[in-house]
Amino acid sequence: MKDNKIKSSAMILGLALMLSACGDSDSSSESSEALELESAKKALFFYGASTNDHYSFDTETQALTDLNSDTEALHEFKMDANDDGRLFVWIDNKGDTNSSNDEDKVLMFDSDYSFADDGDATWEDFHYLGHYHDDDLAAHTNEEFDVTSGSKYDAMVRLNIYLQEQETLKTLLAAQPEITSAGTTICDHYTVTHEEENETHYFVLGTDGTLYTYEDDGAISFKDQTVVTSAGCTAGRSGMSAAEDGVLIYLQSKLYLVDSHDDGVTHVHSEWDISEVLGDGKGIDMMVGIRSLDHDDEDHDH
């Protein structure tokens, strides 16, 4: 299973990420652990609503950044102590039919906003919108979208179209017999599309802690299921992001690489405690990833 913007058909990204203490930087977090983390996204975002811990991790440069820093470059990301948010990735399709031109954007919604309950999102329903300007991570405040015309108004229209599409997809996935027969509900879901092979894969994380994998080549078909953790999953306290042959999952203070290769059976390949990425003492509820990485051709070594 491959992400739609990963240009190599056979590459796996194995990053040796050495997270070391940087005491002279306000935007760094301490860790003495060596970590090999496979990701198909450049930036992973982590957030804890109760603790206000709020970080991004660059999987290429190995930089761990405190997004609540007071630095000028980051002030649009900052979440105040009384804020309560929910991370969300918007795949922004600006109008063409080539999914490789779509742009990943991260939004920090208000925790109590729900498209199903509240309808179209407005600028008052989120704190910031983050994305890449060339190679630099940047954010826009919600007030910038308090407009009635222009490019940011058009962006809000596209966002709400995407939110409706995701709500429709969630309803469709929730009705799949493997999920209903298990007596579980959807805790999180994630879509990977490989345009060149005309393949779409849906990863559905149930409240039972099981990952249900589906394929879509015009009709949805069940592939397999994998128990990620028997501790289960609570909505709003998880995260999913693309890996080369599957997904990274954040759940119960751990990161799991769930992939399929060789025999094609989906399985938990690796797992790490979140402290190995962020350092000790961080309270994290959720994770998302944005901006697909390009891969060079080499074997997937497992």
C-alpha positions in Angstrom: 0.0 0.0 0.0 1.5 3.3 -1.0 0.7 7.0 -0.5 -0.5 8.8 -3.6 2.4 11.3 -3.6 5.2 8.8 -3.0 6.8 8.8 -6.4 8.8 5.5 -6.0 7.0 2.3 -6.4 9.3 0.3 -4.1 11.0 2.6 -1.6 10.7 2.6 2.1 11.9 5.5 4.1 14.0 4.3 7.1 15.0 7.4 9.1 17.5 7.1 11.9 16.3 9.9 14.1 18.6 10.9 16.8 16.8 13.2 19.2 19.3 14.9 21.4 19.1 17.6 24.1 19.3 21.2 22.8 19.3 23.3 25.9 19.9 26.6 24.1 16.7 26.4 22.0 13.2 27.2 23.3 11.7 25.1 20.5 13.5 21.8 21.2 12.6 18.9 23.4 15.1 16.6 25.1 15.6 12.9 24.4 18.6 10.6 24.6 17.0 7.7 22.6 17.9 6.6 19.1 14.7 6.1 17.1 14.2 4.5 13.6 10.8 5.8 12.5 9.3 5.2 9.0 7.0 7.9 7.8 5.7 9.0 4.4 4.9 12.5 5.7 7.4 15.3 6.4 5.7 16.8 9.5 4.0 15.0 12.3 1.9 17.1 14.7 1.2 16.1 18.2 -1.3 17.8 20.6 -2.6 17.2 24.1 -5.8 19.0 24.9 -5.6 18.7 28.7 -1.8 19.5 28.9 -1.6 22.0 26.0 1.5 20.1 24.8 1.8 21.0 21.1 4.7 19.9 18.9 5.7 19.2 15.3 8.3 16.7 14.3 10.1 17.0 11.0 10.9 13.5 9.8 13.6 14.7 7.4 15.6 17.2 9.5 14.8 15.4 12.9 13.8 18.7 14.4 11.3 18.7 17.2 9.5 22.0 17.6 7.4 23.4 20.4 4.5 25.0 18.5 3.5 27.0 21.6 6.8 28.8 21.4 6.7 32.6 21.6 9.0 33.0 18.6 7.7 35.2 15.8 7.8 32.4 13.2 5.5 30.2 15.3 3.1 32.6 17.0 0.2 31.7 14.6 0.4 28.1 15.9 0.3 28.9 19.6 -2.5 27.5 21.6 -3.2 29.3 24.8 -3.6 27.4 28.1 -7.4 27.8 28.0 -7.8 26.7 24.4 -9.1 23.2 23.6 -8.5 21.9 20.1 -8.6 19.0 17.7 -6.1 18.3 15.0 -7.5 17.6 11.5 -5.8 17.1 8.1 -7.5 18.7 5.0 -6.4 17.4 1.6 -7.0 20.6 -0.4 -8.1 19.8 -4.0 -8.0 23.2 -5.7 -9.9 22.0 -8.8 -7.9 19.6 -11.0 -8.2 15.8 -11.2 -4.6 14.9 -10.4 -4.5 14.0 -6.7 -0.7 14.5 -6.7 -1.4 18.3 -6.9 -3.6 18.2 -3.8 -2.0 20.0 -0.8 -1.9 18.7 2.8 -3.0 21.3 5.4 -3.5 20.9 9.1 -6.3 22.6 11.0 -6.7 23.0 14.7 -10.4 22.9 15.1 -12.2 23.7 18.3 -12.7 20.4 20.2 -16.5 20.8 20.2 -16.9 21.4 16.5 -18.5 18.6 14.5 -19.5 18.8 10.9 -22.2 16.2 11.5 -23.7 18.3 14.3 -22.8 21.8 13.4 -22.7 21.9 9.6 -20.3 24.0 7.6 -17.3 25.2 9.4 -16.6 29.0 9.7 -13.5 30.9 10.7 -14.8 30.8 14.3 -14.6 27.0 14.4 -10.8 26.6 14.2 -7.7 28.2 15.7 -5.2 28.0 12.8 -4.5 26.5 9.4 -0.9 25.3 8.9 0.8 24.2 5.7 4.2 24.5 3.9 5.3 27.6 2.2 8.0 26.1 0.0 10.1 24.3 2.6 9.0 26.3 5.6 6.1 25.4 7.9 3.8 28.3 8.4 0.3 29.0 9.7 -2.6 31.4 9.2 -4.8 32.5 12.0 -8.6 31.9 11.9 -9.3 35.6 11.7 -7.7 35.7 8.2 -10.7 33.7 7.0 -13.3 36.1 8.3 -14.0 37.3 4.7 -16.9 37.2 2.3 -14.9 36.9 -1.0 -11.4 36.2 -2.3 -9.0 33.3 -2.1 -9.6 32.6 1.6 -13.3 32.6 1.2 -12.9 30.1 -1.7 -10.6 28.0 0.6 -13.4 27.8 3.2 -15.8 26.6 0.5 -13.3 23.8 -0.5 -12.8 22.9 3.1 -16.5 22.4 3.7 -16.8 20.3 0.6 -14.0 18.1 1.9 -15.6 17.9 5.4 -18.9 16.7 3.8 -17.0 14.1 1.7 -15.3 12.8 4.9 -18.5 12.6 6.7 -20.1 10.6 3.9 -17.1 8.3 3.8 -17.2 7.8 7.6 -20.9 6.8 7.4 -20.1 4.3 4.6 -17.2 2.8 6.4 -19.2 2.6 9.7 -21.8 0.4 7.9 -19.3 -2.2 6.7 -20.2 -5.7 8.1 -16.9 -6.4 9.7 -17.2 -3.3 11.9 -20.9 -3.7 12.7 -20.6 -7.4 13.5 -17.7 -6.6 15.9 -19.9 -4.2 17.8 -17.4 -1.5 17.4 -17.6 2.1 16.1 -15.1 4.3 14.3 -12.5 5.9 16.4 -10.4 7.2 13.5 -10.1 6.6 9.8 -7.5 7.4 7.1 -7.4 7.1 3.3 -4.4 6.3 1.1 -4.7 6.7 -2.7 -2.1 5.5 -5.1 -3.2 7.2 -8.3 -0.9 5.4 -10.7 -2.2 2.0 -9.8 -5.8 3.3 -9.3 -5.8 1.9 -5.8 -7.5 3.4 -2.7 -7.0 2.0 0.8 -9.1 2.8 3.8 -7.7 2.2 7.3 -10.5 2.2 9.9 -9.5 2.2 13.6 -12.3 0.9 15.7 -13.0 1.8 19.4 -12.1 -1.9 20.0 -8.4 -1.0 19.2 -8.6 -3.0 15.9 -7.5 -1.7 12.5 -9.8 -2.7 9.7 -8.3 -2.4 6.2 -10.4 -2.0 3.1 -9.6 -1.6 -0.6 -11.5 0.3 -3.2 -11.2 -0.2 -6.9 -14.7 1.1 -7.6 -16.3 -0.9 -4.8 -15.2 -1.3 -1.2 -13.9 -4.7 -0.3 -12.6 -5.9 3.1 -8.9 -6.9 3.2 -8.0 -7.9 6.8 -7.9 -6.7 10.4 -5.2 -6.2 12.9 -5.4 -5.8 16.7 -3.3 -2.7 17.4 -4.0 -2.7 21.2 -6.6 -4.5 23.3 -6.8 -1.3 25.4 -9.1 0.1 22.8 -9.5 3.6 21.3 -11.4 6.7 22.4 -12.5 9.1 19.8 -10.4 12.3 19.8 -7.5 10.5 21.5 -5.7 8.9 18.5 -4.0 9.7 15.2 -3.1 8.2 11.8 -0.6 9.2 9.2 0.8 7.6 6.0 3.7 5.1 6.0 5.1 3.6 2.9 3.2 0.3 3.1 0.5 1.2 5.6 0.0 3.7 8.4 1.6 5.2 11.6 -1.0 5.1 14.4 -0.9 7.1 17.6 -2.8 5.4 20.4 -2.6 5.0 24.1 0.7 6.9 24.4 2.4 4.8 21.7 3.2 5.0 18.1 2.6 1.9 16.0 3.8 1.2 12.4 1.1 -1.0 10.9 2.0 -2.2 7.4 1.8 -5.1 4.9 4.6 -6.5 2.7 5.8 -9.8 1.4 2.7 -11.9 2.0 0.5 -8.8 2.1 -0.9 -9.5 5.6 -1.4 -6.3 7.6 0.4 -6.5 11.0 1.9 -4.3 13.7 5.5 -4.1 12.5 7.0 -1.7 15.1 5.9 0.3 18.2 7.5 3.1 20.2 6.5 5.0 23.3 5.7 8.6 22.6 8.5 9.6 25.0 11.0 8.3 22.4 9.8 11.0 20.0 8.9 13.9 22.3 10.9 13.2 25.5 9.5 12.5 28.9 6.5 14.1 30.6 4.4 15.0 27.6 0.7 14.4 27.5 -0.5 13.7 24.0 -4.0 13.0 22.8 -3.7 13.1 19.0 -1.4 13.1 16.0 -1.6 14.0 12.3 0.9 14.1 9.4 1.2 16.4 6.4 3.3 16.8 3.2 4.2 13.6 1.4 7.8 12.7 0.9 9.5 11.7 -2.3 11.4 8.4 -2.1 14.3 7.0 -4.0 14.3 3.5 -5.4 15.6 0.9 -3.1 14.4 -2.3 -1.4 12.0 -2.3 1.5 14.3 -4.0 4.1 12.4 -5.8 6.8 
